Amino acid sequence: MYSWLQAWLYNRFGAYIGDFRFQPEENTVEPEEPLSAKRLTENMRRLKRGAKPVTNFKRNLFALSSWQSVYTSAFAFIIYMNAAWHGWAIPMFIFLAILRLSLNYLISRGWRIQWSIVPGVSEPVEPPKEDLTVFREVPNLFGKMADVLEKIKNLFMWVHPEITQKLYIGLWVALICSCLIPYKLMGFMIGLYAGIKFFIINFLFRSCPKLRDKYDTPHIIWTSLPTDPQLKERGGATFSRRIHPAVACGSLGTALPYDISLEEQTGRAYNTKKRVFHEVFKLSEDERPLAVCENGWRCCLINRDRKSPTDYIRNGVLFVTENYICFESSSCRSNSSKKNKVIKLIDITDIQKYKVFSVLPGSGMGISIATPSTENPLVFGAMIHRDEAFDAIFKQYMKKVTMTTATNPET
């Protein structure tokens, strides 16, 4: 019996077991693709076409909650509140999803159906745009996405304690209510509140912006959340206010040497707002940023040796001096230099241009630097002037290697 069962299992599943292997993932390096304006424009147009159903649905919901069509909004409000009152809200949404899929099926079969939630609200017909217009839209699009992600990150990281405290208390209240109130009653209360909020409260807030700015808690919280550039500006403004009385006690003529021009003063903005450069990175006094990177390059450091999310990726500024590559973290939660990174140029074993996201066109916006002290190369990504930074670092690196080889031929 045992031999028969073993033979049956082998004949039935032997092919699958033999095909199953634990194989390590192959690290394939994709060839760098040349930056193509045509391909970038096409990808942006594809993204816009793919987002049209979402934007159209959002536009219809906005028109529905704004009561652009009074009869449609009133009818939807009555239907929804009646379904929520009798506990049929979820089945109603499922039925609407089935209805939409059915309409899409008929459209795919050749039927000409123009349907929208609110009559008169349809996709706007935009004229064809030039390629330069698409390129101008790229920074705006990614800027808005960065603002949203930074606000969400700052909300959960207690960057603005007063706002995060409201979320913290609200989650505790929701947890207690979920433990004490029956789920049927809780669903009924949430459904009624969602309908009143969507159809009535939002309409009142849009009609009266002053009322919204004073009583709309989600809107107040979202607009009050700062982004990382705003945090940096606030930090610099606070510091300048602290040092302003000390500067005002003396004259500007005694505060600055006479032979310093306006360009030199603006170039020293880094040292006046913070500490002296060599003190920030604990280097010798003769270490200064090269002229090409006097103000540094904005980037993010990706350290794949770290497992903590806060240490894995950090925003900051990259500098290159005569002997070092210096990265200053822009984290506002610590004034120490523990999160800064200093790399000796002569310790670099490999440096190359790097593409963080392989799905994007072009050769990327990152620089990969390998050293003996790191298991995985350090990646400085999201650099707008990546090629300029790479050329400056590589030129200084080759200069130091040449000098070291000429001084010590054996090395």
N, C-alpha and C positions, 0 to 999 in steps of 0.2 A: 504494500500500500504506500509506504514512504517513497520507494523508488518510483512508483507510478506518479505520485504527486510531484516529486522533484522533476521528473521528465516533462510533465505537463506544464509546470511553471516555466521551465527552461524554454520549451517550445513556444509558449505563449508570450513570455516577456524577455527571452534571452537576447533578442535583437536590440531591444531598447536598453537593456543593462550593458551590453557590449558597446553600445554607442555612447554611453554616459562616461564622461571623463572630466576630471578636475584639471582644467587647462588654465594657466595664468593668462591674463589679458595682455595681448601684444600691444606694446607701445609703438604705434606707427606715427612717424613724423610726416605730416602732410606737407607737400611742397607749397612754398609761398606763392600766392597768386598776385599778379600785378594789380595795383589799384586801378580800377576801371570805373570811370564816371558813368558810362552807359549801363554797366551791371548794377551799380549802386542805385541809379535812377529806376531801373526796372524792379529791383527788390523793394524799393520804397513804394512804387506803384502797386506791387503785389500785396504789400502789407496794407495799403489803403483799401484795396479791393476786398481783401479778406476781412477787414474790420467794418465794412459797410453794413452787414446785417446787425452787428452789435450797436453801431452808432444809430442806425435807423430805429431799432427797438428802444434805445435810450431816448431818442427824440420823441417817440410816440408816448412813452411813459411820462416825459416832462410835459407834453401837451395835455395828457390826461389829468395829471395832478394840477396843472395850471388852469383847467376848465376853459381851454380854448374853444371847445365845442361843449356848450352847456348841456345839451341833451345827451350826448355820449357820456360825459363825465357823470351826470346824474344817474343815468341808467347803469353804468358800471359800479357806481357807489352803492346803489340799492341792491344790485345782484350780489356784490361782494359782502356787504354787511349781512344780508339774509343768509348767505352761505356760511359766514363766520358764526352767526348766531345759532345755527343748527348744526355746527360742527362739520360742514362740508367744504371748508376752505381748501384743504389739500386735494380732495378729489376734483374740485373745480379747476385748480391749476394743472393737474394731470390731464383733465379733459381738454383744456386749452392747448397743452403741448401736443396731444394727439391730433387736435384739429389743425394745428399749424403744420405738423408733419404730413397730414392728408393733403392740405393745400399745396405744400411743396411737391408732393408726389404728382398731383395733377399738373403743376407748372412744368415739372420735368418731362411729362408726357406730351407737352405741347400746348396745354391750355393757357390762354392769356388771361391771367387773373391779377388784377392790381388791388391788393388788400392791405389796409393799414388799420391800426386800432382806432385812431382818430381820423375822421374824414378830412381830407385836405392836407394831411401831413405825409409827405413822401420824400424820397431821397432828392436832395437838390442836384440839379444838373450843373456841373462845374465845367467851365471852359478848359480846353487843354492848356497845361502849364508848361513853361519852359523848364529846361533842366536846371538852370540856376535857381529857380523858385523851389524846386524839390530839394536842392542842397541847402537852401535857407531854412526849409522846414525841418531838416534833420536835427540841428541843434535844439530847436524849440521842442520837438517831440521828445527827445531823450532828456532834455532839461525838465520837462513836466514829469516824466517818469522818475527821474532822480529825486525831484521834490517830494513826490508821493512816498517813495521808498525811504527817504531820509526822515520824513515826518513820522512814518510808522515805526522806524527804528528808534527815533528819539522818544516816542511815546512809551515804548516798552523798556527803554534803558534809563528811565527816570532822569532824563536830561532836563525836563521841566517838571519838577516834583509836584507842583500844585495840580497840574493836569493829570499826571499819571495817578495821583492819589484818588481822584474822582473815579478813574477806571478801576482802580484796586478795590475801592469801597463798593462800586457797582457789581463787580464780580462776586464779592462776598455776599452781597444781598441776593444776587441771582442764585448762588449756591444754596443759601438757606431757604429761599423760596422753593427751589426745586426739590428740596428734601421734605418740606412741610406741606406744600400745596399739591393736590393730585394733578397728574399730567393733563387730564382732560380739561380741568378747570384752568390750568395754566395756559394750555393751547387756546382756549376760548378767550382768555384775557389778552394774550399776545395778538390774536387775530383781530379783535376789536380795536386794540390800540393801533395796530398797523394800518387798518382802514381809516381811522380818524386822523392819524398822522399824515398819511399819504394824500387823502382827498381834502381835508379841511385845514389842518395846522400848517402844512407846507404852503397851501394857497394863501393863507393869511400872512405868513412870513414873507413870501415873495411880493405880496402886495404892499407890505409895510416893512421896508428894510430896517428902519430904526427899531421896530419891535423884534425883528429877527436878531439884530446885533445885541439885544439886551436879554432875550429869553430863549433863543434857540441854542440849547446846550451843545449838541453835536457840532453845529456850525461854529460856535465860539471856540470849542476845543480844537477843531481842525485848523481854523485860521490863526489860533494862538500858538500852534506847534511850530517851532522854528526848524529851518533847514540847517545843514552844516555851514554853508557860507554865512547865513544870518548869525549863527552862533559865533563864528569867528569875528564878524564885524562887531557884535556886541561886546565880545571880550576885548577887542582892541579899543573900542570906544570907552569901556570902563577903565581900562588901564590908562588911557590918555587923560581921562578926567582926574585920575588919582595923581598923575604927575604934573597936571596943568598948574596947580598953585605953586609948585616948586620952580617951574620954569618962569612963571609970571613974576616971581620975586626979583629976578635979574633981567637984564636987557638981553635981547637977542644977539646983540653985538658981542657980549661977553660969553654967551652960551655957545656960540659957534665960531670957529676961526674965520677970518675975513677972506681967506683964499679958497673957501669951499663954495662951489657954484651950486645953483639950484638943482642941476642934474645929479650932482654928487650927494646933495642932501636927500633927494628922493631915493637914490640908490642905497642910502644908509637907513632907509625906513625900517628895514628888518632889524637892525641893531638897536634902534631907538624904541621900537615897540616891544622888543623882547630883550634878551641878554646878548652880550657880544658873541659873535659866531663861535669862536674857539671855546668859550665857556659852555655853550649849549652842548657841544659834542666832546668836551673834555680833551681838546687838542692843544697843541702848542700855539703860541700867539701869532706865529708867522703863517698859519694856515688860514687862507681866505678863499672864498669861492672864485672860480675863474670868471673872467669878464663875460663870457657867453652865458653864464648861469648866475649872474649877480643876484637876481631875485628868485632863482630856483625854478624847477619845473614841477607843476602840480601833477601828482600821480597817486597810485595806491600800491602798497607793498603787499604782495601775496607770498606768505611764508608757509609752504606746504609741510614743513616739519612740525608746525604747531597744530594742535587739535582743537583748541578753544576757538570759537567763532570770533571773539574779540581780538585774539592774537593772530588768527589766520590771515585776515585782511585788515589793513589800516590805511587810512588816507593821510597824506602829508605832502611834503615838498622834498625834492631831490636836488642835491648840490654835488659838484665835483670840484675838488681842490687839486693842488699839486701832487698830493700823495694819497688822497682818500676819496671815497664816495660816501657821502653823508645823507642820510634820510631822516628828516625830522617829522615825527608823528604829530598830526593836528588834533589829537585827542584832547578834549577839554576836561577830562576827568582826572588828570594827573599832571602836575607841573614838573615831575621828575623827568630825567632823561632815560629811564629804563626802556621806554618804547622806541627810542631813537635807534638808528642802525648806522654803524660806521664800518666800512670795508676798506682794507688796504688795497691799493691798486695792484701791488706786486703779489698779493695773495689770490688774485683772480685766476682761475684755471680755464674758464670758458666764458665768453660773452657773445651774445647773438641777439638778433631781433626775434621777437616772440609774438605769436598770435594767440591771445587768450581765448577768444571765441572763434572756433573754426568755421561756424556757420556764416559769419560775416564776410563780405568780400574784402579784397585787399590783403596786405601783408601784416595787418594788425597794428596795435598801438602799445606794444609792450617790449621790454628789454629783459632778457634772461641772463642772470649772472650766477656762475657756479664758483664756490670756494671750498677748500678742504674741510671747513668747519660745518658745512651744511650738507645734509644727506640729499636733499632735493634743491635744485637751483632756486634762487630768489628771483621773483618776477616783479618788475615795476611796470604796472599796467595803467591803462586809461590815460596815456600821455599824448596830449594833442601835438606837441612838438617832439615826437619820438625820434624821428630821423636826426634832428638837430642834436638831441641829447645823446643819441648813440654815437654820432660822429665825434662829439666832444669827448665822451668817455673813452672811446676806442683810441682816439688820437693821443690822449693823455696816458692811457694804459700802455700803448706801444712806446711812448716816450720813456716811461719809467722802466719798461722791460729792456729797452736799448741801453739806457744808462746803467742799469744793474748788470747787464751782460758785459758792457765795456769795463765796468769797475771790477767785477769778479767773473772772469771768463770761465772758470770752472763750474759756476752755477748755471 
